[in-house]
Amino acid sequence: MARKQIKMQASEIIRLAEDSGVQNNYFFVTTFERYQVQLNILDELTKVIEEDGMLVSKEYVKGRKNLYANPAVAEFNKTTDSANKTVSTLMKIIKTFGEDSSKEERDPLLEVINGE
């Protein structure tokens, strides 16, 4: 994914958070930071896969080589799955805490969590 696209998507998530009033919410902030780290990991893994290819070889005792799937591919898939779950969590936070902010009666705990 191009760096510009990633920044655009991050900006869109922040916009949604601001529209819902959760941009300072502890859960949103920490989860969003994790999501950004995951995107950076995916970017690095993509570079490794592009440079090394899908297959890597290991040489054994008698000089025989065996081909294996690049371990970066498995890590890429795991990180992609994790990032997808993280963005789902972000959307739930935006929806859940955003709904709570529209209620007339304010919950003091939610105000602290939301950074108010």
Secondary structure, DSSP 8 states (H G I E B T S, - for coil): --HHHHHHHHHHHHHHHHHHT-TT-HHHHHHHHHHHHHHHHHHHHHHHHHHH-SEEEEE-TTS-EEEEE-HHHHHHHHHHHHHHHHHHHHHHHHHHHHHHTTSSS--HHHHHHTT-
